[in-house]
Amino acid sequence: MEDRDADDPGWVAMTQHTHAQHGVPDDARAMGLDRNTEEGAMVAMAGSLNSAKLSHRVVAWAVLVSLIGPLLFGLLHQFF
Protein backbone atom coordinates (compact mmCIF):
# COMPACT_ATOMS: atom_id res chain seq x y z
CA MET A 1 0.00 0.00 0.00
CA GLU A 2 1.44 3.33 -0.99
CA ASP A 3 1.71 6.34 1.29
CA ARG A 4 -0.16 9.40 0.14
CA ASP A 5 0.48 13.03 0.85
CA ALA A 6 -2.21 14.68 2.97
CA ASP A 7 -2.18 17.66 0.57
CA ASP A 8 -3.13 15.45 -2.38
CA PRO A 9 -6.66 16.51 -3.50
CA GLY A 10 -7.53 12.95 -4.51
CA TRP A 11 -6.72 11.69 -1.01
CA VAL A 12 -8.84 14.39 0.64
CA ALA A 13 -11.75 13.74 -1.72
CA MET A 14 -11.55 10.01 -1.01
CA THR A 15 -11.67 10.49 2.77
CA GLN A 16 -14.54 12.97 2.52
CA HIS A 17 -16.49 10.56 0.31
CA THR A 18 -15.89 7.75 2.79
CA HIS A 19 -17.35 9.79 5.64
CA ALA A 20 -20.32 10.92 3.56
CA GLN A 21 -20.98 7.35 2.52
CA HIS A 22 -21.34 6.22 6.13
CA GLY A 23 -23.99 8.81 6.96
CA VAL A 24 -22.26 10.53 9.88
CA PRO A 25 -23.13 14.25 9.77
CA ASP A 26 -20.40 16.87 10.13
CA ASP A 27 -21.65 18.06 13.52
CA ALA A 28 -21.62 14.50 14.88
CA ARG A 29 -18.05 14.05 13.64
CA ALA A 30 -17.13 17.33 15.35
CA MET A 31 -18.37 15.83 18.63
CA GLY A 32 -16.10 12.83 18.10
CA LEU A 33 -18.71 10.38 16.87
CA ASP A 34 -17.84 8.02 14.07
CA ARG A 35 -19.15 4.67 12.94
CA ASN A 36 -16.77 2.90 15.32
CA THR A 37 -18.43 4.24 18.48
CA GLU A 38 -21.72 2.86 19.77
CA GLU A 39 -23.62 6.14 19.49
CA GLY A 40 -21.91 7.05 16.23
CA ALA A 41 -22.92 3.73 14.69
CA MET A 42 -26.56 4.49 15.46
CA VAL A 43 -26.20 7.99 13.99
CA ALA A 44 -24.48 6.57 10.89
CA MET A 45 -27.16 3.94 10.43
CA ALA A 46 -29.97 6.47 10.81
CA GLY A 47 -28.18 8.94 8.57
CA SER A 48 -27.78 6.40 5.79
CA LEU A 49 -31.51 5.56 5.59
CA ASN A 50 -33.35 6.76 2.50
CA SER A 51 -36.99 7.70 3.07
CA ALA A 52 -37.84 6.93 -0.56
CA LYS A 53 -37.26 3.20 0.03
CA LEU A 54 -39.94 1.19 1.78
CA SER A 55 -37.45 -1.14 3.47
CA HIS A 56 -35.61 1.83 4.97
CA ARG A 57 -38.87 3.22 6.36
CA VAL A 58 -39.65 -0.16 7.91
CA VAL A 59 -36.19 -0.23 9.53
CA ALA A 60 -36.69 3.32 10.84
CA TRP A 61 -40.01 2.35 12.45
CA ALA A 62 -38.48 -0.81 13.92
CA VAL A 63 -35.64 1.21 15.46
CA LEU A 64 -38.12 3.75 16.82
CA VAL A 65 -40.26 1.02 18.40
CA SER A 66 -37.22 -0.74 19.87
CA LEU A 67 -36.00 2.48 21.48
CA ILE A 68 -39.36 3.88 22.67
CA GLY A 69 -41.03 0.56 23.56
CA PRO A 70 -39.09 -0.13 26.77
CA LEU A 71 -39.71 3.43 27.93
CA LEU A 72 -43.45 3.11 27.41
CA PHE A 73 -43.58 -0.29 29.13
CA GLY A 74 -41.62 1.12 32.05
CA LEU A 75 -43.99 4.06 32.39
CA LEU A 76 -47.02 1.77 32.21
CA HIS A 77 -45.53 -0.47 34.88
CA GLN A 78 -44.67 2.53 37.08
CA PHE A 79 -48.07 4.23 36.97
CA PHE A 80 -50.55 1.38 36.49
Backbone atoms as SQL, in Angstrom:
CREATE TABLE atoms (id INTEGER PRIMARY KEY, chain TEXT, resi INTEGER, resn TEXT, atom TEXT, x REAL, y REAL, z REAL);
INSERT INTO atoms VALUES
  (1, 'A', 1, 'MET', 'N', 0.849, -1.175, 0.000),
  (2, 'A', 1, 'MET', 'CA', 0.000, 0.000, 0.000),
  (3, 'A', 1, 'MET', 'C', 0.887, 1.227, 0.000),
  (4, 'A', 2, 'GLU', 'N', 0.588, 2.164, -0.857),
  (5, 'A', 2, 'GLU', 'CA', 1.439, 3.335, -0.985),
  (6, 'A', 2, 'GLU', 'C', 1.012, 4.440, -0.017),
  (7, 'A', 3, 'ASP', 'N', 2.003, 5.203, 0.423),
  (8, 'A', 3, 'ASP', 'CA', 1.708, 6.343, 1.288),
  (9, 'A', 3, 'ASP', 'C', 1.301, 7.522, 0.418),
  (10, 'A', 4, 'ARG', 'N', 0.299, 8.241, 0.881),
  (11, 'A', 4, 'ARG', 'CA', -0.161, 9.405, 0.135),
  (12, 'A', 4, 'ARG', 'C', 0.088, 10.661, 0.943),
  (13, 'A', 5, 'ASP', 'N', 0.286, 11.728, 0.219),
  (14, 'A', 5, 'ASP', 'CA', 0.484, 13.028, 0.854),
  (15, 'A', 5, 'ASP', 'C', -0.871, 13.577, 1.275),
  (16, 'A', 6, 'ALA', 'N', -0.943, 14.145, 2.464),
  (17, 'A', 6, 'ALA', 'CA', -2.207, 14.684, 2.968),
  (18, 'A', 6, 'ALA', 'C', -2.696, 15.867, 2.141),
  (19, 'A', 7, 'ASP', 'N', -1.786, 16.521, 1.398),
  (20, 'A', 7, 'ASP', 'CA', -2.181, 17.657, 0.568),
  (21, 'A', 7, 'ASP', 'C', -2.707, 17.234, -0.801),
  (22, 'A', 8, 'ASP', 'N', -2.654, 15.955, -1.110),
  (23, 'A', 8, 'ASP', 'CA', -3.126, 15.454, -2.384),
  (24, 'A', 8, 'ASP', 'C', -4.647, 15.576, -2.443),
  (25, 'A', 9, 'PRO', 'N', -5.208, 16.320, -3.439),
  (26, 'A', 9, 'PRO', 'CA', -6.663, 16.508, -3.497),
  (27, 'A', 9, 'PRO', 'C', -7.427, 15.197, -3.660),
  (28, 'A', 10, 'GLY', 'N', -6.862, 14.229, -4.347),
  (29, 'A', 10, 'GLY', 'CA', -7.530, 12.947, -4.509),
  (30, 'A', 10, 'GLY', 'C', -7.677, 12.220, -3.187),
  (31, 'A', 11, 'TRP', 'N', -6.677, 12.326, -2.331),
  (32, 'A', 11, 'TRP', 'CA', -6.719, 11.693, -1.012),
  (33, 'A', 11, 'TRP', 'C', -7.785, 12.351, -0.141),
  (34, 'A', 12, 'VAL', 'N', -7.846, 13.671, -0.166),
  (35, 'A', 12, 'VAL', 'CA', -8.835, 14.393, 0.637),
  (36, 'A', 12, 'VAL', 'C', -10.235, 14.076, 0.145),
  (37, 'A', 13, 'ALA', 'N', -10.428, 14.046, -1.168),
  (38, 'A', 13, 'ALA', 'CA', -11.752, 13.738, -1.717),
  (39, 'A', 13, 'ALA', 'C', -12.167, 12.319, -1.360),
  (40, 'A', 14, 'MET', 'N', -11.217, 11.388, -1.345),
  (41, 'A', 14, 'MET', 'CA', -11.549, 10.010, -1.014),
  (42, 'A', 14, 'MET', 'C', -11.982, 9.894, 0.449),
  (43, 'A', 15, 'THR', 'N', -11.294, 10.576, 1.359),
  (44, 'A', 15, 'THR', 'CA', -11.670, 10.491, 2.767),
  (45, 'A', 15, 'THR', 'C', -13.000, 11.186, 3.022),
  (46, 'A', 16, 'GLN', 'N', -13.261, 12.291, 2.351),
  (47, 'A', 16, 'GLN', 'CA', -14.541, 12.969, 2.524),
  (48, 'A', 16, 'GLN', 'C', -15.675, 12.115, 1.986),
  (49, 'A', 17, 'HIS', 'N', -15.461, 11.436, 0.869),
  (50, 'A', 17, 'HIS', 'CA', -16.490, 10.565, 0.312),
  (51, 'A', 17, 'HIS', 'C', -16.764, 9.392, 1.251),
  (52, 'A', 18, 'THR', 'N', -15.722, 8.874, 1.869),
  (53, 'A', 18, 'THR', 'CA', -15.885, 7.755, 2.785),
  (54, 'A', 18, 'THR', 'C', -16.755, 8.156, 3.958),
  (55, 'A', 19, 'HIS', 'N', -16.535, 9.341, 4.520),
  (56, 'A', 19, 'HIS', 'CA', -17.355, 9.789, 5.643),
  (57, 'A', 19, 'HIS', 'C', -18.788, 10.049, 5.205),
  (58, 'A', 20, 'ALA', 'N', -18.971, 10.636, 4.040),
  (59, 'A', 20, 'ALA', 'CA', -20.322, 10.918, 3.564),
  (60, 'A', 20, 'ALA', 'C', -21.068, 9.623, 3.288),
  (61, 'A', 21, 'GLN', 'N', -20.342, 8.613, 2.852),
  (62, 'A', 21, 'GLN', 'CA', -20.977, 7.346, 2.521),
  (63, 'A', 21, 'GLN', 'C', -21.516, 6.659, 3.768),
  (64, 'A', 22, 'HIS', 'N', -20.915, 6.895, 4.912),
  (65, 'A', 22, 'HIS', 'CA', -21.340, 6.218, 6.127),
  (66, 'A', 22, 'HIS', 'C', -22.452, 6.954, 6.854),
  (67, 'A', 23, 'GLY', 'N', -22.831, 8.140, 6.415),
  (68, 'A', 23, 'GLY', 'CA', -23.992, 8.811, 6.962),
  (69, 'A', 23, 'GLY', 'C', -23.761, 9.577, 8.251),
  (70, 'A', 24, 'VAL', 'N', -22.517, 9.774, 8.662),
  (71, 'A', 24, 'VAL', 'CA', -22.261, 10.531, 9.884),
  (72, 'A', 24, 'VAL', 'C', -22.217, 12.013, 9.526),
  (73, 'A', 25, 'PRO', 'N', -23.122, 12.821, 10.068),
  (74, 'A', 25, 'PRO', 'CA', -23.133, 14.252, 9.766),
  (75, 'A', 25, 'PRO', 'C', -21.879, 14.952, 10.297),
  (76, 'A', 26, 'ASP', 'N', -21.595, 16.117, 9.737),
  (77, 'A', 26, 'ASP', 'CA', -20.403, 16.872, 10.134),
  (78, 'A', 26, 'ASP', 'C', -20.433, 17.246, 11.606),
  (79, 'A', 27, 'ASP', 'N', -21.596, 17.662, 12.127),
  (80, 'A', 27, 'ASP', 'CA', -21.650, 18.062, 13.525),
  (81, 'A', 27, 'ASP', 'C', -21.434, 16.870, 14.461),
  (82, 'A', 28, 'ALA', 'N', -21.870, 15.689, 14.058),
  (83, 'A', 28, 'ALA', 'CA', -21.621, 14.496, 14.876),
  (84, 'A', 28, 'ALA', 'C', -20.140, 14.137, 14.863),
  (85, 'A', 29, 'ARG', 'N', -19.496, 14.287, 13.710),
  (86, 'A', 29, 'ARG', 'CA', -18.046, 14.045, 13.637),
  (87, 'A', 29, 'ARG', 'C', -17.294, 15.049, 14.482),
  (88, 'A', 30, 'ALA', 'N', -17.791, 16.299, 14.536),
  (89, 'A', 30, 'ALA', 'CA', -17.133, 17.325, 15.349),
  (90, 'A', 30, 'ALA', 'C', -17.207, 16.985, 16.828),
  (91, 'A', 31, 'MET', 'N', -18.242, 16.257, 17.234),
  (92, 'A', 31, 'MET', 'CA', -18.372, 15.832, 18.630),
  (93, 'A', 31, 'MET', 'C', -17.573, 14.569, 18.917),
  (94, 'A', 32, 'GLY', 'N', -16.918, 14.009, 17.895),
  (95, 'A', 32, 'GLY', 'CA', -16.105, 12.828, 18.095),
  (96, 'A', 32, 'GLY', 'C', -16.802, 11.519, 17.793),
  (97, 'A', 33, 'LEU', 'N', -17.987, 11.596, 17.218),
  (98, 'A', 33, 'LEU', 'CA', -18.710, 10.376, 16.874),
  (99, 'A', 33, 'LEU', 'C', -18.286, 9.905, 15.489),
  (100, 'A', 34, 'ASP', 'N', -18.045, 8.634, 15.368),
  (101, 'A', 34, 'ASP', 'CA', -17.844, 8.018, 14.066),
  (102, 'A', 34, 'ASP', 'C', -18.507, 6.657, 14.087),
  (103, 'A', 35, 'ARG', 'N', -18.430, 5.933, 13.010),
  (104, 'A', 35, 'ARG', 'CA', -19.154, 4.673, 12.940),
  (105, 'A', 35, 'ARG', 'C', -18.547, 3.599, 13.822),
  (106, 'A', 36, 'ASN', 'N', -17.413, 3.868, 14.450),
  (107, 'A', 36, 'ASN', 'CA', -16.765, 2.895, 15.324),
  (108, 'A', 36, 'ASN', 'C', -17.154, 3.052, 16.786),
  (109, 'A', 37, 'THR', 'N', -17.922, 4.084, 17.122),
  (110, 'A', 37, 'THR', 'CA', -18.432, 4.235, 18.483),
  (111, 'A', 37, 'THR', 'C', -19.886, 3.775, 18.506),
  (112, 'A', 38, 'GLU', 'N', -20.361, 3.403, 19.676),
  (113, 'A', 38, 'GLU', 'CA', -21.719, 2.865, 19.771),
  (114, 'A', 38, 'GLU', 'C', -22.762, 3.892, 19.334),
  (115, 'A', 39, 'GLU', 'N', -22.654, 5.099, 19.851),
  (116, 'A', 39, 'GLU', 'CA', -23.619, 6.139, 19.493),
  (117, 'A', 39, 'GLU', 'C', -23.432, 6.574, 18.043),
  (118, 'A', 40, 'GLY', 'N', -22.190, 6.652, 17.611),
  (119, 'A', 40, 'GLY', 'CA', -21.913, 7.046, 16.232),
  (120, 'A', 40, 'GLY', 'C', -22.418, 6.043, 15.226),
  (121, 'A', 41, 'ALA', 'N', -22.394, 4.768, 15.590),
  (122, 'A', 41, 'ALA', 'CA', -22.917, 3.734, 14.693),
  (123, 'A', 41, 'ALA', 'C', -24.417, 3.901, 14.507),
  (124, 'A', 42, 'MET', 'N', -25.115, 4.250, 15.586),
  (125, 'A', 42, 'MET', 'CA', -26.559, 4.488, 15.463),
  (126, 'A', 42, 'MET', 'C', -26.837, 5.722, 14.596),
  (127, 'A', 43, 'VAL', 'N', -26.035, 6.773, 14.799),
  (128, 'A', 43, 'VAL', 'CA', -26.202, 7.988, 13.990),
  (129, 'A', 43, 'VAL', 'C', -25.899, 7.683, 12.525),
  (130, 'A', 44, 'ALA', 'N', -24.843, 6.909, 12.272),
  (131, 'A', 44, 'ALA', 'CA', -24.481, 6.567, 10.895),
  (132, 'A', 44, 'ALA', 'C', -25.566, 5.724, 10.239),
  (133, 'A', 45, 'MET', 'N', -26.109, 4.776, 10.986),
  (134, 'A', 45, 'MET', 'CA', -27.163, 3.936, 10.429),
  (135, 'A', 45, 'MET', 'C', -28.409, 4.765, 10.115),
  (136, 'A', 46, 'ALA', 'N', -28.794, 5.623, 11.045),
  (137, 'A', 46, 'ALA', 'CA', -29.971, 6.466, 10.810),
  (138, 'A', 46, 'ALA', 'C', -29.722, 7.471, 9.693),
  (139, 'A', 47, 'GLY', 'N', -28.507, 7.969, 9.611),
  (140, 'A', 47, 'GLY', 'CA', -28.179, 8.939, 8.566),
  (141, 'A', 47, 'GLY', 'C', -28.099, 8.334, 7.179),
  (142, 'A', 48, 'SER', 'N', -27.897, 7.031, 7.097),
  (143, 'A', 48, 'SER', 'CA', -27.782, 6.401, 5.787),
  (144, 'A', 48, 'SER', 'C', -29.122, 5.884, 5.271),
  (145, 'A', 49, 'LEU', 'N', -30.193, 6.011, 6.054),
  (146, 'A', 49, 'LEU', 'CA', -31.508, 5.560, 5.591),
  (147, 'A', 49, 'LEU', 'C', -32.069, 6.522, 4.552),
  (148, 'A', 50, 'ASN', 'N', -32.754, 5.976, 3.576),
  (149, 'A', 50, 'ASN', 'CA', -33.353, 6.760, 2.501),
  (150, 'A', 50, 'ASN', 'C', -34.872, 6.631, 2.619),
  (151, 'A', 51, 'SER', 'N', -35.545, 7.745, 2.850),
  (152, 'A', 51, 'SER', 'CA', -36.993, 7.700, 3.066),
  (153, 'A', 51, 'SER', 'C', -37.775, 7.319, 1.813),
  (154, 'A', 52, 'ALA', 'N', -37.148, 7.314, 0.669),
  (155, 'A', 52, 'ALA', 'CA', -37.836, 6.930, -0.556),
  (156, 'A', 52, 'ALA', 'C', -37.974, 5.417, -0.681),
  (157, 'A', 53, 'LYS', 'N', -37.202, 4.669, 0.108),
  (158, 'A', 53, 'LYS', 'CA', -37.256, 3.203, 0.032),
  (159, 'A', 53, 'LYS', 'C', -38.126, 2.657, 1.158),
  (160, 'A', 54, 'LEU', 'N', -39.029, 1.772, 0.804),
  (161, 'A', 54, 'LEU', 'CA', -39.943, 1.186, 1.776),
  (162, 'A', 54, 'LEU', 'C', -39.197, 0.414, 2.854),
  (163, 'A', 55, 'SER', 'N', -38.198, -0.346, 2.476),
  (164, 'A', 55, 'SER', 'CA', -37.455, -1.142, 3.468),
  (165, 'A', 55, 'SER', 'C', -36.743, -0.249, 4.485),
  (166, 'A', 56, 'HIS', 'N', -36.271, 0.904, 4.051),
  (167, 'A', 56, 'HIS', 'CA', -35.608, 1.832, 4.975),
  (168, 'A', 56, 'HIS', 'C', -36.620, 2.443, 5.938),
  (169, 'A', 57, 'ARG', 'N', -37.842, 2.706, 5.455),
  (170, 'A', 57, 'ARG', 'CA', -38.871, 3.223, 6.360),
  (171, 'A', 57, 'ARG', 'C', -39.264, 2.182, 7.387),
  (172, 'A', 58, 'VAL', 'N', -39.327, 0.918, 6.980),
  (173, 'A', 58, 'VAL', 'CA', -39.647, -0.161, 7.911),
  (174, 'A', 58, 'VAL', 'C', -38.561, -0.270, 8.979),
  (175, 'A', 59, 'VAL', 'N', -37.305, -0.177, 8.575),
  (176, 'A', 59, 'VAL', 'CA', -36.192, -0.225, 9.533),
  (177, 'A', 59, 'VAL', 'C', -36.272, 0.953, 10.489),
  (178, 'A', 60, 'ALA', 'N', -36.587, 2.135, 9.981),
  (179, 'A', 60, 'ALA', 'CA', -36.693, 3.317, 10.839),
  (180, 'A', 60, 'ALA', 'C', -37.792, 3.140, 11.885),
  (181, 'A', 61, 'TRP', 'N', -38.934, 2.598, 11.488),
  (182, 'A', 61, 'TRP', 'CA', -40.008, 2.354, 12.446),
  (183, 'A', 61, 'TRP', 'C', -39.615, 1.287, 13.461),
  (184, 'A', 62, 'ALA', 'N', -38.923, 0.246, 13.003),
  (185, 'A', 62, 'ALA', 'CA', -38.482, -0.809, 13.919),
  (186, 'A', 62, 'ALA', 'C', -37.496, -0.267, 14.951),
  (187, 'A', 63, 'VAL', 'N', -36.591, 0.595, 14.526),
  (188, 'A', 63, 'VAL', 'CA', -35.642, 1.212, 15.461),
  (189, 'A', 63, 'VAL', 'C', -36.384, 2.108, 16.442),
  (190, 'A', 64, 'LEU', 'N', -37.340, 2.879, 15.947),
  (191, 'A', 64, 'LEU', 'CA', -38.117, 3.747, 16.823),
  (192, 'A', 64, 'LEU', 'C', -38.881, 2.947, 17.877),
  (193, 'A', 65, 'VAL', 'N', -39.513, 1.863, 17.457),
  (194, 'A', 65, 'VAL', 'CA', -40.258, 1.019, 18.401),
  (195, 'A', 65, 'VAL', 'C', -39.321, 0.372, 19.408),
  (196, 'A', 66, 'SER', 'N', -38.150, -0.084, 18.949),
  (197, 'A', 66, 'SER', 'CA', -37.216, -0.738, 19.869),
  (198, 'A', 66, 'SER', 'C', -36.616, 0.233, 20.877),
  (199, 'A', 67, 'LEU', 'N', -36.543, 1.498, 20.539),
  (200, 'A', 67, 'LEU', 'CA', -36.001, 2.481, 21.484),
  (201, 'A', 67, 'LEU', 'C', -37.083, 3.056, 22.404),
  (202, 'A', 68, 'ILE', 'N', -38.284, 3.266, 21.893),
  (203, 'A', 68, 'ILE', 'CA', -39.357, 3.878, 22.671),
  (204, 'A', 68, 'ILE', 'C', -40.164, 2.834, 23.434),
  (205, 'A', 69, 'GLY', 'N', -40.245, 1.612, 22.924),
  (206, 'A', 69, 'GLY', 'CA', -41.035, 0.556, 23.559),
  (207, 'A', 69, 'GLY', 'C', -40.696, 0.315, 25.019),
  (208, 'A', 70, 'PRO', 'N', -39.422, 0.087, 25.358),
  (209, 'A', 70, 'PRO', 'CA', -39.095, -0.134, 26.772),
  (210, 'A', 70, 'PRO', 'C', -39.449, 1.051, 27.671),
  (211, 'A', 71, 'LEU', 'N', -39.323, 2.253, 27.155),
  (212, 'A', 71, 'LEU', 'CA', -39.705, 3.431, 27.933),
  (213, 'A', 71, 'LEU', 'C', -41.204, 3.422, 28.226),
  (214, 'A', 72, 'LEU', 'N', -41.987, 3.150, 27.212),
  (215, 'A', 72, 'LEU', 'CA', -43.448, 3.114, 27.413),
  (216, 'A', 72, 'LEU', 'C', -43.857, 1.993, 28.361),
  (217, 'A', 73, 'PHE', 'N', -43.263, 0.808, 28.217),
  (218, 'A', 73, 'PHE', 'CA', -43.575, -0.291, 29.128),
  (219, 'A', 73, 'PHE', 'C', -43.174, 0.039, 30.564),
  (220, 'A', 74, 'GLY', 'N', -42.050, 0.705, 30.720),
  (221, 'A', 74, 'GLY', 'CA', -41.617, 1.116, 32.055),
  (222, 'A', 74, 'GLY', 'C', -42.565, 2.119, 32.682),
  (223, 'A', 75, 'LEU', 'N', -43.017, 3.077, 31.883),
  (224, 'A', 75, 'LEU', 'CA', -43.986, 4.065, 32.388),
  (225, 'A', 75, 'LEU', 'C', -45.314, 3.408, 32.738),
  (226, 'A', 76, 'LEU', 'N', -45.769, 2.483, 31.911),
  (227, 'A', 76, 'LEU', 'CA', -47.016, 1.774, 32.208),
  (228, 'A', 76, 'LEU', 'C', -46.880, 0.963, 33.494),
  (229, 'A', 77, 'HIS', 'N', -45.754, 0.328, 33.677),
  (230, 'A', 77, 'HIS', 'CA', -45.526, -0.471, 34.876),
  (231, 'A', 77, 'HIS', 'C', -45.454, 0.430, 36.126),
  (232, 'A', 78, 'GLN', 'N', -44.851, 1.606, 35.960),
  (233, 'A', 78, 'GLN', 'CA', -44.666, 2.528, 37.080),
  (234, 'A', 78, 'GLN', 'C', -45.994, 3.127, 37.548),
  (235, 'A', 79, 'PHE', 'N', -46.864, 3.482, 36.612),
  (236, 'A', 79, 'PHE', 'CA', -48.073, 4.231, 36.966),
  (237, 'A', 79, 'PHE', 'C', -49.339, 3.392, 37.032),
  (238, 'A', 80, 'PHE', 'N', -49.328, 2.185, 36.499),
  (239, 'A', 80, 'PHE', 'CA', -50.555, 1.383, 36.491),
  (240, 'A', 80, 'PHE', 'C', -50.338, 0.055, 37.124);
